[in-house]
Amino acid sequence: MKPVLLYNAVPNPYLVGRLAANFEIIDIHADPLGAVAALGSEITSCVQIMVGGGELGVSAELMDKLPALKLIANFGVGYDKIDVPAAKARGIMVTNTPDVLSAEVADLTVALMLAVSRRLVEADDYVRSGAWEQIGPGTFPLTHKMSGKRAGIVGMGRIGREIVKRLKAFDMEIAFYGHHDEPGLTRMHSLTELAAFADFLILAVPGRPENRHLINAEVLKALGPDAYLINIARGMVVDEEALTVALEQGVIAGAALDVFEAEPKVSARLRALKDKTVMCPHIGSATVETRQAMSDLVAANVEACRTGRPYLTPVPECR
C-alpha cells in the first residue's frame, strides 16, 4: 500500500482507520522534516498524500522533500499554516473542511458570549467553593444581559452567517466588518467604527497574514469599558499583549477566547484575569458529531485523489 503522511496529530481515530484501509499510515507530526528525512527516498518518492490538522501546517521545505506529492488534506477549516502559494506552484492540491463545522463554532460563540457576560464560570465556582452557603443569598455580583444588545462581527463568511442566525434569536442589533455587503445587515467601513458600535465584538476571520493583530489597542479602546471581545477565529488576529493590558486596565469589560497567539501556551497575566475572561482550549469544532463529519470530508478528498475524481473542497486559492 502507498503511504499517507500524518503531518499533525489527527484528533479522530475513525479517520485514521478509514485511511488505513487503503494506505500505509506514517505519523510524522512530532518532527515532520526529521521524520521525512529518515524515511528514505524509496518511501518519500511515492508519497502522494498528506493529512493533518492546522496547528503545525506544511512548509515549502517539507513539500520539496516529497516529489510525488499531490494532495494536502487539512483536517479543519483554517489552513493558514500551510504554504498554499508553494503548493499551488508545485501543482499540489490543498483541501479543507468548510461548512461541516460552521454551526458548531457558532454554537460555541453564543456559549462564550453568555458565559463571559453572565460570569457563568465564576458563578459555578461560587457554588462549588461553598461561598454561596457561607456568605448567603444575593451576594454574587450582578452581571450583564446579552439579549437586546449590539453584536459586531468581524468577518462574514460561513461561520459569521451561522452566528447571525443565532444572535437574531436574542433580538440583537447586528453589524459587521468585511469585504462584501451582506443582505439585511449593516456593513461598517472600519474596525474602530464597528467596535464603537458593539457590545460584543466577535472575531470570525481566517488567520491570514493580513489579519495579524487586526484587533489592536486602538480597536479595544473603541470597544469600550462595557463591551466584550469574543475570539473564535485565530489567536494571531488579536494583539494579545494589548488585550491583556486592556483587561487589566478596564479598557474593555471582558473577553471570551477559544484561541490564543501561542497556543497551547497562554500567558500567566491573561490566565490570572479570572473575573474578566472565559477561556477554552481551541474546541470550536470539538464535538463527536462534527469531528465525524470532518473526518468523512477529509476521507472523501483523499479518495478523490486516489481514484482521480474531482476534489470536494479545494481551498479557494486552488480552485
Solvent accessible surface area in square Angstrom, and as a share of the most:
residue,aa,sasa,rsa
1,M,159,0.71
2,K,104,0.44
3,P,8,0.05
4,V,0,0.00
5,L,0,0.00
6,L,11,0.05
7,Y,0,0.00
8,N,10,0.05
9,A,59,0.46
10,V,19,0.11
11,P,73,0.46
12,N,17,0.09
13,P,113,0.71
14,Y,83,0.31
15,L,0,0.00
16,V,43,0.25
17,G,47,0.45
18,R,103,0.38
19,L,5,0.02
20,A,45,0.35
21,A,75,0.59
22,N,59,0.30
23,F,13,0.06
24,E,84,0.38
25,I,45,0.23
26,I,26,0.13
27,D,82,0.43
28,I,2,0.01
29,H,60,0.27
30,A,96,0.74
31,D,79,0.41
32,P,29,0.18
33,L,63,0.31
34,G,33,0.31
35,A,28,0.22
36,V,4,0.02
37,A,74,0.57
38,A,88,0.68
39,L,36,0.18
40,G,27,0.26
41,S,85,0.55
42,E,126,0.57
43,I,46,0.24
44,T,13,0.08
45,S,58,0.37
46,C,47,0.28
47,V,0,0.00
48,Q,41,0.18
49,I,4,0.02
50,M,0,0.00
51,V,0,0.00
52,G,0,0.00
53,G,4,0.04
54,G,16,0.15
55,E,98,0.44
56,L,94,0.47
57,G,7,0.07
58,V,2,0.01
59,S,51,0.33
60,A,36,0.28
61,E,101,0.45
62,L,3,0.02
63,M,1,0.00
64,D,99,0.51
65,K,80,0.34
66,L,0,0.00
67,P,92,0.58
68,A,31,0.24
69,L,9,0.05
70,K,98,0.42
71,L,0,0.00
72,I,0,0.00
73,A,0,0.00
74,N,1,0.00
75,F,9,0.04
76,G,11,0.11
77,V,49,0.28
78,G,15,0.14
79,Y,27,0.10
80,D,50,0.26
81,K,113,0.48
82,I,8,0.04
83,D,52,0.27
84,V,8,0.05
85,P,103,0.65
86,A,23,0.18
87,A,0,0.00
88,K,121,0.51
89,A,92,0.72
90,R,88,0.32
91,G,65,0.63
92,I,3,0.02
93,M,38,0.17
94,V,0,0.00
95,T,1,0.01
96,N,9,0.05
97,T,0,0.00
98,P,6,0.04
99,D,85,0.44
100,V,56,0.32
101,L,5,0.03
102,S,7,0.04
103,A,44,0.34
104,E,41,0.18
105,V,10,0.06
106,A,0,0.00
107,D,67,0.35
108,L,29,0.15
109,T,0,0.00
110,V,18,0.10
111,A,50,0.39
112,L,4,0.02
113,M,0,0.00
114,L,58,0.29
115,A,12,0.10
116,V,8,0.05
117,S,1,0.01
118,R,120,0.44
119,R,65,0.24
120,L,90,0.45
121,V,90,0.52
122,E,41,0.19
123,A,31,0.24
124,D,66,0.34
125,D,87,0.45
126,Y,34,0.13
127,V,86,0.49
128,R,188,0.69
129,S,70,0.45
130,G,16,0.16
131,A,20,0.16
132,W,131,0.46
133,E,156,0.70
134,Q,148,0.66
135,I,109,0.55
136,G,14,0.14
137,P,119,0.75
138,G,83,0.80
139,T,59,0.34
140,F,55,0.23
141,P,65,0.41
142,L,173,0.86
143,T,38,0.22
144,H,93,0.42
145,K,118,0.50
146,M,5,0.02
147,S,45,0.29
148,G,52,0.50
149,K,59,0.25
150,R,105,0.38
151,A,0,0.00
152,G,0,0.00
153,I,0,0.00
154,V,1,0.00
155,G,10,0.10
156,M,22,0.10
157,G,33,0.32
158,R,102,0.37
159,I,30,0.15
160,G,0,0.00
161,R,109,0.40
162,E,34,0.15
163,I,0,0.00
164,V,12,0.07
165,K,127,0.54
166,R,57,0.21
167,L,0,0.00
168,K,124,0.52
169,A,86,0.67
170,F,55,0.23
171,D,115,0.60
172,M,15,0.07
173,E,93,0.42
174,I,17,0.08
175,A,1,0.00
176,F,0,0.00
177,Y,67,0.26
178,G,15,0.14
179,H,161,0.72
180,H,146,0.65
181,D,106,0.55
182,E,35,0.16
183,P,125,0.79
184,G,86,0.83
185,L,30,0.15
186,T,79,0.46
187,R,73,0.27
188,M,22,0.10
189,H,146,0.65
190,S,43,0.27
191,L,23,0.11
192,T,43,0.25
193,E,80,0.36
194,L,0,0.00
195,A,0,0.00
196,A,72,0.56
197,F,26,0.11
198,A,5,0.04
199,D,39,0.20
200,F,2,0.01
201,L,0,0.00
202,I,0,0.00
203,L,0,0.00
204,A,16,0.12
205,V,17,0.10
206,P,62,0.39
207,G,4,0.04
208,R,92,0.34
209,P,114,0.72
210,E,121,0.54
211,N,20,0.10
212,R,143,0.52
213,H,47,0.21
214,L,39,0.19
215,I,0,0.00
216,N,55,0.28
217,A,65,0.50
218,E,114,0.51
219,V,6,0.03
220,L,1,0.00
221,K,157,0.67
222,A,32,0.25
223,L,9,0.05
224,G,10,0.09
225,P,93,0.59
226,D,109,0.56
227,A,4,0.03
228,Y,15,0.06
229,L,0,0.00
230,I,0,0.00
231,N,1,0.01
232,I,13,0.07
233,A,10,0.07
234,R,50,0.18
235,G,5,0.05
236,M,43,0.19
237,V,0,0.00
238,V,4,0.02
239,D,33,0.17
240,E,24,0.11
241,E,98,0.44
242,A,15,0.12
243,L,1,0.01
244,T,5,0.03
245,V,48,0.28
246,A,4,0.03
247,L,0,0.00
248,E,76,0.34
249,Q,133,0.59
250,G,31,0.29
251,V,47,0.27
252,I,1,0.01
253,A,27,0.21
254,G,0,0.00
255,A,0,0.00
256,A,0,0.00
257,L,4,0.02
258,D,2,0.01
259,V,4,0.02
260,F,13,0.05
261,E,67,0.30
262,A,61,0.47
263,E,57,0.26
264,P,139,0.87
265,K,152,0.65
266,V,23,0.13
267,S,48,0.31
268,A,68,0.53
269,R,105,0.38
270,L,0,0.00
271,R,131,0.48
272,A,74,0.58
273,L,26,0.13
274,K,156,0.66
275,D,76,0.39
276,K,52,0.22
277,T,14,0.08
278,V,17,0.09
279,M,62,0.28
280,C,23,0.14
281,P,110,0.69
282,H,57,0.25
283,I,67,0.34
284,G,7,0.07
285,S,13,0.09
286,A,46,0.36
287,T,47,0.27
288,V,125,0.72
289,E,128,0.57
290,T,8,0.05
291,R,50,0.18
292,Q,71,0.31
293,A,33,0.25
294,M,4,0.02
295,S,0,0.00
296,D,53,0.27
297,L,22,0.11
298,V,2,0.01
299,A,8,0.06
300,A,30,0.23
301,N,1,0.00
302,V,3,0.02
303,E,46,0.21
304,A,2,0.01
305,C,14,0.08
306,R,116,0.42
307,T,60,0.35
308,G,70,0.67
309,R,137,0.50
310,P,116,0.73
311,Y,57,0.22
312,L,101,0.50
313,T,23,0.14
314,P,23,0.15
315,V,0,0.00
316,P,67,0.42
317,E,65,0.29
318,C,21,0.13
319,R,176,0.64
